[in-house]
């Protein structure tokens, strides 16, 4: 559903905006909540609620930091930001209560990952066993559980998650870092270098010097591996990632 500009939403639907801070702080986080409220005025269902909860978590982190800033002349700004803090806490509490017993996979995973709810974990794993995890986000959540005791299954699950992206616009960069970590722990240094290179394509957390140092330390064929990394990024851009076709299962 197309959402109009935030200013228009707030003008026509002030109830979607008035309980958030009104100044410039946390503008991006606030806009996401307002647009989600517009798209789903009754919270929505399943993954819609999950995304709203994540948005409120992001907003809460931002507005809590902003609320610690003092204004000697403008005490009303402090009160305005505290309003946002209270709204975030209230909404997260409300949504937590609303979804506590949900069998929707991502909501079940949310409750397990945030509060250690074992019943929620059982519901999530039941969904996995029933073959109900069929989006990248759901599979990445599953991989976070598998990573505790089975690195090979974790890698396979993340490869499947990558294969489900239609393009690389919304790809979760944390997947590349996890694959790098797994490869390092298993001493698969070529794979570790390749996934580090892919990660550097999408973020600046890894620089060229680090890659060069890794290649030198483990005597890796950097030129050959760079070609593989380029093939991976190309496949992700085209929504055609296939670990086996790319030869990753042999490395």
Steps between C-alpha positions, in 0.01 A plus 500: 500500500635840400539738794487878452763728648530495877393864529181421309428196716543705817279780368219263405548246781650682801434201727773313312761762589404691814638248748850521346753780547433798276854637457767392251649221708454139386334618180571183304385263774191708562411511130515121475252464786262758358501339155448156652210633706351647185532171313365298792289720733398190700862376529455251216568131542798270541809647340344847489488506880852356519630784283314758707664361815844527342421857397404591855821339629703715259302809596537426869879471475516832318254699709642374832838643396339824385302535823827517693589830331411797717378841385533783748274722294266241351376265770201423279733318259605266781135431585420444133774240465402331825153464347663301221686281751179421686315426176769257385491315832121493507466378142766232538329377816162497325629317193691252715183411687301483178739256331633299794334175390524554124602209277612735222867399458663841529286601796580172675870557430471857629364387836765232535788728398387790720383321814614139470143373473546123455140449387557757227815315394301176475242672279774639277676165463165330431452744213850413375427126517174554311683681219332833576819707493514633146631857516859622543418660834343183640795289389752746642316472832526120477872525425552707815370202699692237303823696544511392863584139414517429125707724275445292186121518532530871574694557178250296297210696647666833424573388144132418461406840644723675246344298219157641586590867450358642177779758490761636739318820597389369839755226557598459866873578513533315831470176300839566337664567835354179645622299201845655543507407869388142433763459228776631726399268783505204261834615357344541154708808433414536132130516585572741785685732261226477238222583743706783649540639149126471435430674832734785401290551186194577715657676799820671606560277804780316317774687313744402229794482741322237709433287193859532383628402844275193506613392153865536598465324835328194355672509158173533312452552122343845536442558128310173457296556815421855396339361184285267711394790723405703192293207371319483835415871505384479140278204579352681801429810292315284246317295765669183378722394788571126490780379727550176309507666157753752632724219621480606864415153625841376378708765677 
